[in-house]
Amino acid sequence: MGTLRVLLCLAMAAVACGAHAQTRYQCNTNGVAYLSDRPCSQSRAVYYGPTERPVSPHIPGIGEAPAQAKYMSPRCSSLNDALRTAAVRGLRSETVAEMRKNYRLECGEDESEAAGKLSEERKEKGLQRKAERSASKQEQDRAALQEQQCAESKRILVTKRSRTDLTEGEKAELRRFEANYRGRCTVG
C-alpha cells in the first residue's frame, strides 16, 4: 500500500512539473527582466503560452461539377464526381490515374455527347436572347416612328386650324384628320 502511494505521488508531481514547464512568465524587478515558471509578484507580468503552432493540413478543393454533367448518364456523372473529389478523399495518385483511365474508356463518348448537348442548349439560348433584343428594338423603333408621325400630324392640325379661309370640304377633311389623330395619338 505504501509503494502505491509513493508511485501515485510521483505521478502527480511529474504532471505538475510538466504543466509548470509549459508556462513562462516574463518578470521585471528593478529594471531587470527574467523568465519564471511562477507568476511575477508585480502587476506587469507578461504570459508566454506554448511556442508550437498547430499545423493545419492543406485541404484541396473539389471544384464545381462540369456544366455538361446534367446531360451525362448517371454512371458517368457519378464517376466524374468521384474523380473530382478524389484528392479530398485522400486517394493515392496511382488510384486516381487508374480511375481517369477507366473514366476515359467508359465515359469518353458520353461526355462528348453531353458537351454537344450543352453547346446546343447555349446556342439556342443565345439565339433566343438575340431574337428578344431584336423584337425589343423593333418595338422601340415602331414607337419612335409613331411619335414622329403624331408630332407631324399635330403640326399639320395647328397649321390648318390657324387658317381662316378653309372651304367646307377642307373643314370636313380637317375634322376627319382630327378624329384620326385622336384615335392614333392620344392616350385614354
C-alpha positions as CSV (number, residue, x, y, z in Angstrom):
1,M,0.0,0.0,0.0
2,G,2.9,2.4,0.8
3,T,4.5,1.7,-2.6
4,L,1.3,2.5,-4.4
5,R,1.0,5.8,-2.5
6,V,4.6,6.8,-3.4
7,L,4.0,6.0,-7.1
8,L,0.9,8.0,-7.1
9,C,2.7,11.0,-5.5
10,L,5.5,10.7,-8.0
11,A,3.0,10.6,-10.9
12,M,1.2,13.7,-9.6
13,A,4.5,15.5,-9.2
14,A,5.5,14.7,-12.7
15,V,2.2,16.0,-14.1
16,A,2.6,19.2,-12.0
17,C,6.2,19.7,-13.2
18,G,5.1,19.2,-16.9
19,A,2.3,21.7,-16.5
20,H,4.7,24.3,-15.0
21,A,7.3,23.7,-17.6
22,Q,5.0,24.9,-20.4
23,T,4.0,28.1,-18.7
24,R,6.5,31.0,-18.7
25,Y,6.2,34.4,-17.2
26,Q,8.4,37.4,-18.1
27,C,9.0,39.4,-14.9
28,N,10.8,42.7,-14.3
29,T,12.2,43.6,-10.9
30,N,14.1,46.9,-10.5
31,G,14.6,47.1,-14.3
32,V,16.0,43.6,-14.6
33,A,13.9,41.2,-16.8
34,Y,13.9,37.5,-16.2
35,L,11.7,34.4,-17.1
36,S,9.9,32.5,-14.4
37,D,7.7,29.4,-14.2
38,R,5.8,31.2,-11.4
39,P,3.6,34.3,-11.6
40,C,5.5,37.5,-11.0
41,S,4.9,39.4,-7.8
42,Q,4.4,42.6,-9.7
43,S,1.2,43.6,-11.7
44,R,3.1,44.0,-15.0
45,A,3.5,40.3,-15.8
46,V,3.5,39.0,-19.4
47,Y,2.4,35.5,-20.1
48,Y,4.0,33.4,-22.8
49,G,2.0,30.4,-24.0
50,P,3.2,27.4,-25.8
51,T,5.5,28.2,-28.7
52,E,4.4,25.4,-31.1
53,R,1.7,26.4,-33.6
54,P,-0.9,23.8,-34.6
55,V,-0.3,22.5,-38.0
56,S,-3.3,22.8,-40.3
57,P,-3.1,20.4,-43.3
58,H,-4.0,21.8,-46.7
59,I,-7.4,20.6,-47.8
60,P,-7.7,20.6,-51.5
61,G,-10.9,21.9,-53.1
62,I,-13.2,19.8,-55.2
63,G,-14.2,22.5,-57.7
64,E,-17.5,22.6,-59.5
65,A,-19.1,19.9,-61.4
66,P,-18.8,20.4,-65.2
67,A,-21.9,22.1,-66.8
68,Q,-22.4,19.2,-69.1
69,A,-22.9,16.7,-66.2
70,K,-26.7,17.2,-66.4
71,Y,-26.6,15.6,-69.8
72,M,-24.4,12.7,-68.8
73,S,-25.6,9.2,-67.8
74,P,-25.9,8.7,-64.1
75,R,-23.0,6.3,-64.1
76,C,-20.6,8.7,-65.9
77,S,-21.8,11.7,-63.8
78,S,-21.1,9.7,-60.7
79,L,-17.6,8.7,-61.9
80,N,-16.9,12.3,-62.8
81,D,-17.8,13.3,-59.2
82,A,-15.6,10.6,-57.9
83,L,-12.6,11.9,-59.9
84,R,-13.3,15.5,-58.8
85,T,-13.4,14.5,-55.1
86,A,-10.5,12.0,-55.2
87,A,-7.9,14.4,-53.7
88,V,-10.3,15.5,-50.9
89,R,-10.9,11.8,-50.1
90,G,-7.2,11.2,-49.9
91,L,-6.9,8.7,-52.7
92,R,-3.4,7.8,-53.9
93,S,-2.2,9.2,-57.2
94,E,-2.0,5.7,-58.7
95,T,-5.6,5.1,-57.9
96,V,-6.7,8.4,-59.4
97,A,-4.7,7.6,-62.5
98,E,-6.5,4.3,-62.9
99,M,-9.8,6.0,-62.3
100,R,-9.1,8.5,-65.0
101,K,-8.1,5.8,-67.5
102,N,-11.3,3.8,-66.8
103,Y,-13.4,7.0,-67.0
104,R,-12.0,7.9,-70.4
105,L,-12.7,4.4,-71.7
106,E,-16.2,4.1,-70.3
107,C,-17.4,7.7,-70.4
108,G,-15.4,9.5,-73.1
109,E,-18.2,9.2,-75.7
110,D,-20.9,10.1,-73.2
111,E,-19.0,13.2,-72.1
112,S,-18.5,14.2,-75.7
113,E,-22.3,13.9,-76.4
114,A,-23.1,15.8,-73.2
115,A,-20.8,18.6,-74.2
116,G,-22.5,18.7,-77.6
117,K,-25.9,18.9,-76.0
118,L,-24.7,21.7,-73.7
119,S,-23.3,23.6,-76.6
120,E,-26.6,23.3,-78.5
121,E,-28.5,24.5,-75.4
122,R,-26.3,27.5,-75.1
123,K,-26.6,28.2,-78.8
124,E,-30.4,28.1,-78.5
125,K,-30.4,30.4,-75.5
126,G,-28.2,32.8,-77.4
127,L,-30.5,32.8,-80.4
128,Q,-33.5,33.4,-78.1
129,R,-31.8,36.4,-76.4
130,K,-30.9,37.8,-79.9
131,A,-34.5,37.4,-81.0
132,E,-35.7,39.1,-77.8
133,R,-33.3,42.0,-78.3
134,S,-34.4,42.3,-82.0
135,A,-38.1,42.4,-81.0
136,S,-37.4,45.0,-78.4
137,K,-35.5,47.2,-80.8
138,Q,-38.3,46.8,-83.4
139,E,-40.9,47.9,-80.8
140,Q,-38.7,50.9,-79.8
141,D,-38.3,51.8,-83.5
142,R,-42.1,51.5,-84.1
143,A,-42.9,53.6,-81.0
144,A,-40.3,56.3,-82.1
145,L,-41.8,56.3,-85.7
146,Q,-45.4,56.7,-84.3
147,E,-44.2,59.5,-82.1
148,Q,-42.7,61.3,-85.1
149,Q,-45.9,60.8,-87.1
150,C,-48.0,62.1,-84.3
151,A,-45.8,65.2,-83.9
152,E,-46.1,65.9,-87.6
153,S,-49.9,65.4,-87.5
154,K,-50.1,67.8,-84.6
155,R,-48.1,70.3,-86.5
156,I,-50.4,70.0,-89.5
157,L,-53.5,70.3,-87.3
158,V,-52.2,73.5,-85.7
159,T,-51.4,75.0,-89.1
160,K,-54.8,74.1,-90.6
161,R,-56.7,75.3,-87.5
162,S,-55.0,78.7,-87.7
163,R,-56.2,79.2,-91.3
164,T,-59.4,81.2,-91.5
165,D,-60.0,80.7,-95.3
166,L,-60.9,77.0,-95.2
167,T,-63.6,75.8,-97.6
168,E,-66.4,73.4,-96.4
169,G,-64.6,70.4,-97.9
170,E,-61.3,71.4,-96.2
171,K,-63.2,71.8,-92.9
172,A,-64.7,68.3,-93.3
173,E,-61.2,66.9,-94.1
174,L,-59.8,68.7,-91.0
175,R,-62.5,67.1,-88.8
176,R,-61.6,63.6,-90.2
177,F,-57.9,64.3,-89.7
178,E,-58.6,65.4,-86.1
179,A,-60.6,62.2,-85.4
180,N,-57.7,60.1,-86.9
181,Y,-55.2,62.0,-84.8
182,R,-57.2,61.4,-81.6
183,G,-57.5,57.7,-82.5
184,R,-53.8,57.2,-83.1
185,C,-52.0,59.7,-81.0
186,T,-54.0,60.3,-77.8
187,V,-53.8,58.0,-74.8
188,G,-57.0,57.0,-72.9
